[in-house]
Amino acid sequence: MRTGRGLKPATARLLRLPATPADRCGQPATAADAHIDWACGVGLATTSQGLAQWQWGDNGNFKGFFMTLPGRQESLLLFTNSSNGPQLVDEVLRLFFGPGQYWATQWLAD
């Protein structure tokens, strides 16, 4: 997904183009909302490292998160077997990608 390899070029573009802004379904907007959009199947976020593609998973006590930085050709997948797993994501992103603002974690926490 990060490179578009194996996808038609038009499909790869859809994974990097905003289709709709983040919407909290009638809930008050937060500061993170201005930095989050949805592409086809993945979230997009502006970060201090450039465009990020991201998504999360929630299966009860098992949580997952991934983020790719296409401009840097880097990806991180994080799987936890704890309902507290999401509390680690922001710190792990900073350790792996470097210091900066990762709005996806703030958006999920709000």
C-alpha positions in Angstrom: 0.0 0.0 0.0 2.8 2.4 0.9 4.4 2.1 -2.5 1.3 1.2 -4.6 3.1 -2.0 -5.8 0.7 -4.6 -7.1 -2.1 -2.0 -7.5 -3.3 -0.2 -10.6 -1.9 3.4 -10.6 -5.5 4.8 -10.3 -6.2 2.5 -7.3 -2.9 3.5 -5.6 -3.8 7.2 -6.0 -7.2 6.6 -4.3 -5.3 5.5 -1.2 -3.5 8.9 -1.0 -6.3 11.3 -2.0 -8.8 12.6 0.5 -12.3 11.4 -0.2 -14.0 13.0 2.8 -12.9 15.0 5.9 -13.0 13.4 9.3 -16.5 13.6 10.7 -17.4 12.8 14.3 -21.1 12.1 13.4 -22.6 15.1 15.2 -20.0 15.2 18.0 -18.1 18.5 18.6 -15.0 19.0 16.4 -11.5 18.7 18.0 -8.2 20.2 17.1 -7.1 16.9 15.4 -10.1 16.9 13.0 -8.4 19.6 10.7 -5.5 17.2 10.1 -7.5 14.0 9.4 -9.3 12.9 6.2 -10.5 9.6 4.9 -9.3 8.1 1.6 -10.7 4.9 0.2 -10.2 2.4 3.1 -7.6 4.3 5.1 -7.2 7.4 7.1 -4.9 10.2 5.9 -3.2 12.5 8.4 -0.8 15.4 8.0 2.2 14.9 10.2 5.5 16.7 10.8 7.0 13.8 8.7 4.6 14.4 5.7 1.5 12.6 4.6 0.6 9.5 6.6 -1.8 6.6 5.8 -3.2 5.0 8.9 -5.9 2.7 10.3 -6.7 1.0 13.6 -8.4 -2.2 14.6 -10.4 -3.1 17.7 -11.2 -6.7 18.6 -12.0 -6.5 22.2 -8.8 -6.8 24.2 -6.8 -7.1 21.0 -5.9 -3.7 19.4 -4.0 -2.9 16.3 -2.7 0.2 14.5 -0.7 0.9 11.4 0.8 4.0 9.9 2.8 4.4 6.6 4.8 7.4 5.6 4.8 7.1 1.8 7.2 10.0 1.4 9.8 8.2 3.6 9.0 4.7 2.4 8.5 3.6 6.0 5.7 1.7 7.7 4.9 0.6 11.2 2.4 -2.1 12.3 1.6 -2.5 16.0 -0.5 -5.3 17.4 -1.3 -5.6 21.1 -3.1 -8.2 23.2 -4.4 -5.6 25.7 -7.3 -3.1 25.7 -4.6 -0.6 26.9 -2.5 -1.1 23.7 -3.6 2.2 22.1 -1.9 4.1 24.9 1.5 3.0 23.5 0.9 4.0 19.9 2.0 7.7 20.1 5.2 6.8 21.9 6.0 4.0 19.5 5.4 6.3 16.5 7.9 8.8 18.0 10.5 6.1 18.6 10.1 4.6 15.1 9.5 7.6 12.9 11.1 10.3 15.1 9.8 13.3 17.0 6.8 15.1 15.7 3.0 15.4 15.8 1.0 12.4 14.9 -2.6 13.6 14.7 -4.1 10.1 14.1 -3.4 9.1 17.7 -4.9 12.4 19.0 -7.9 11.9 16.8 -8.5 8.4 18.2 -8.0 9.6 21.8 -10.6 12.4 21.4 
